[in-house]
Amino acid sequence: MTASDLLSWRRQILDDELRAAVDRLPGMLRRIAGYHFGWWDADGTPVDGNTGKAVRPALVLLSAEAVGGSGVDALSAAVAVELVHNFSLLHDDVMDADQLRRHRPTAWSVFGIPQAILAGDAMVALANKVLSDRDFPWTATALRWLNESVIELCAGQLADVAFEHRAQVDLAECISMVEGKTASLLGTSCALGALTAGVDADRVELLRRFGIHLGIAFQLVDDLLGIWGDPQVTGKPVGSDLARRKKSLPVIAALASGTAAGAELAAVYAAEDPIRVDRACELVELAGGRDWARTRADEEMTAAVACLDAADCVPAARAGLTGLASLVLHRNH
């Protein structure tokens, strides 16, 4: 089974439970959430839309299986992390003023900014409700970890926004931001899966570290796609991150390169004129930002796999996790 097949299979397992959870939202909150997930159009007519990759819930289920647990027992945790992730996407689209997600208009651009924000807020509350409604021995711990991850996510996103208004940002700060904004929820997804299996704290921590390394690699690839991704595949305009003067990891690496191209890129970012995206793309590459990001992503993936080796995983589930990691590293959207 390929990694894509694995995600599709896990998506099928998740989808009924996720739809049942969203159906618990009242009125317009449900409509906005379902539109965002790609289940129906703005007036509620069902469509066969793109519901996303479901990487995080797949990590929950596979991590449970990797340490001898059951994916079925971890299903409520998988639904919860997918709701939290999509809360962050709804809010992220508002903050970035993105008009497109998954090849169609973003929820805020269809329903309005306050409406999309409130739908995102409702998803976080719903994630907590989905977890708390199941009385497992691990429920209280899972709730604590999930909410800690939401706080870390918000702190990371706040740092990301702040970086856009700062002339100087170093790579260490940027990696720390990514650990909160992206890697924290992936780490929590893996830890929650292991937690549901009832294994010792050391193995749970190894799965969490696997998710953290995977999350950093995920963001590095996401940043590369934000500059060089094909709009027909990503569903976003070419060079969208550069057009907003976003200080993504490849950009920060380029700015810190000490090269002539890096200096020119710094001048471009400091100017008030609209950015020539094609030239900015070229400068990031010339300054080594693209190569640095790809190399660092490979290093994070190596560290992630080392965590799995130390965790003594069930072979089939370990293969699923490494396959998923490879898909993250080589994805085009």
Buried (B, 14 or more C-beta within 10 A) or exposed (E): EEBEEBBBBBBEBBBEBBBEBBEEBEEEBBBBBBBBBBBBBEEEEEEEBBBBBBBBBBBBBBBBBBBBBEBEBBBBBBBBBBBBBBBBBBBBBBEBEBBBBBBBBBBBBBBEEEBBBBBBBBBBEBBBEBBBEBEBEBBEBBBEBBBEBBEBBBBBBBBBEEBEEEEEBEBEBBBBBBBBBBBBBBBBBBBBBBBBBBBEEEBBBBBBBBBBBBBBBBBBBBBBBBBBBEEEEBBBBBBBBBBBBBBBBBBBBBBBBEBEBBBBBBEBBEEEEEBBBEEBBBBBBBBBBBEBBBEBBEBBBEBBBBBBEBBEBBEEBBBBBBBBBBBBBEBEB
